[in-house]
Amino acid sequence: MSKTRLIILVALIIVVAITIPYIRGLSGQMKIDTKEVVVPAGETFEILLDENASTGYSWQYSVSNPEVAIIVKDEPILPDSGLLGASGNHRFTVKGLKQGKCEITFKYLRSWDSNSIEQSIRYIVEVK
């Protein structure tokens, strides 16, 4: 392979490597994982999500209809490894209040940067 072709190939690889992180933004909305849960009125269930607070990212949530279901407990679970920067979890306890449906949307982001969403998860909660 000639030196010129090698330089062009390396330059192309660098351009592709630089642009890949921005493809998600150019292609439209980020894929949102959706899960469905059925819970009896008055009962609770838990949602456990991976979280690493040392990165500045944390889970933020919104409930579309807090008359149907609410989050009654929101607690980080620190890693027990004792290692600095280790990943932990975040546990959310959801209570079904009255019959109906609502959506709980979780976004993993840096609270000071609304454009930093790394992951989104939507729970469709049906209370019976």
C-alpha positions as MATLAB code, in Angstrom:
seq = 'MSKTRLIILVALIIVVAITIPYIRGLSGQMKIDTKEVVVPAGETFEILLDENASTGYSWQYSVSNPEVAIIVKDEPILPDSGLLGASGNHRFTVKGLKQGKCEITFKYLRSWDSNSIEQSIRYIVEVK';
ca = [
       0.000    0.000    0.000;
       1.349    3.401   -0.933;
       2.051    6.045    1.678;
      -0.668    8.326    0.242;
      -3.310    5.584    0.440;
      -2.275    4.777    3.995;
      -2.609    8.437    5.024;
      -6.059    8.652    3.391;
      -7.154    5.428    5.117;
      -5.954    6.646    8.532;
      -7.660   10.017    7.994;
     -10.915    8.266    7.055;
     -10.763    6.070   10.154;
     -10.208    9.141   12.343;
     -13.155   10.991   10.760;
     -15.446    7.997   11.281;
     -14.293    7.566   14.900;
     -14.942   11.233   15.636;
     -18.411   11.313   14.056;
     -19.838    8.079   15.491;
     -20.810    9.665   18.856;
     -22.834   12.306   17.005;
     -24.761    9.903   14.779;
     -27.387    9.381   17.477;
     -28.113   13.112   17.518;
     -28.366   13.284   13.728;
     -30.594   10.254   13.369;
     -33.389   11.615   15.563;
     -34.685   10.423   18.902;
     -32.757    8.049   21.113;
     -34.378    4.630   21.446;
     -36.399    4.418   24.649;
     -36.689    0.980   26.251;
     -40.311    0.344   27.212;
     -41.514   -2.087   29.854;
     -45.055   -2.834   30.966;
     -46.021   -3.587   34.559;
     -49.386   -4.529   36.079;
     -49.829   -3.886   39.795;
     -52.894   -4.169   42.068;
     -54.093   -0.919   43.660;
     -52.374   -0.397   47.007;
     -49.423   -2.666   46.131;
     -45.826   -1.741   45.297;
     -43.108   -2.970   42.979;
     -39.428   -2.090   42.609;
     -37.421   -0.824   39.675;
     -33.658   -1.359   39.956;
     -31.453    0.617   37.540;
     -27.665    0.658   37.156;
     -26.124    3.952   38.238;
     -22.629    5.331   38.727;
     -22.858    8.570   40.690;
     -19.124    9.211   40.348;
     -19.698   10.052   36.643;
     -22.125   12.868   37.436;
     -24.983   10.924   35.867;
     -28.106   10.034   37.823;
     -31.649    8.910   37.125;
     -34.337   11.600   36.877;
     -37.960   10.567   36.500;
     -41.389   11.897   35.667;
     -44.799   10.328   36.293;
     -47.488   11.116   33.722;
     -50.421   10.643   36.117;
     -49.523   10.695   39.834;
     -53.144    9.908   40.740;
     -52.649    6.377   39.341;
     -49.119    5.567   40.592;
     -46.327    7.339   42.452;
     -42.754    6.689   43.450;
     -42.756    6.240   47.219;
     -39.065    5.458   47.658;
     -36.070    6.709   45.692;
     -32.772    5.380   46.990;
     -29.258    5.044   45.604;
     -27.521    1.767   46.406;
     -23.808    2.328   46.731;
     -21.414   -0.361   45.522;
     -20.094   -2.635   48.247;
     -16.772   -3.239   46.502;
     -15.101   -0.295   48.228;
     -13.522    0.714   44.912;
     -13.502    4.389   44.016;
     -15.742    5.063   41.002;
     -17.424    1.646   41.073;
     -20.939    1.315   39.690;
     -23.915    0.896   41.955;
     -27.674    0.868   41.490;
     -30.695    3.016   42.110;
     -33.900    1.518   43.495;
     -37.288    3.094   42.926;
     -40.352    1.746   44.724;
     -43.588    2.436   42.861;
     -47.038    2.234   44.439;
     -50.234    1.733   42.475;
     -52.891    4.044   43.854;
     -56.036    3.619   41.786;
     -57.181    1.826   38.664;
     -55.801    3.254   35.449;
     -52.620    3.618   33.423;
     -49.669    5.970   33.611;
     -46.142    6.218   32.306;
     -43.030    6.635   34.396;
     -40.102    7.834   32.333;
     -36.554    7.579   33.628;
     -33.684    9.513   32.048;
     -30.037    8.895   32.920;
     -28.393   12.302   32.646;
     -26.268   14.961   34.253;
     -28.678   17.243   36.098;
     -26.901   20.405   34.910;
     -26.933   19.360   31.223;
     -30.324   18.378   29.775;
     -28.618   17.361   26.514;
     -26.543   14.681   28.250;
     -29.183   11.921   28.243;
     -27.349    8.604   28.060;
     -30.330    6.303   28.454;
     -34.129    6.470   28.691;
     -36.480    3.852   30.061;
     -40.271    4.088   30.095;
     -42.495    1.990   32.319;
     -46.143    1.737   31.367;
     -47.859    1.016   34.660;
     -51.365   -0.415   34.728;
     -53.031   -0.409   38.122;
     -55.888   -2.909   38.496;
];
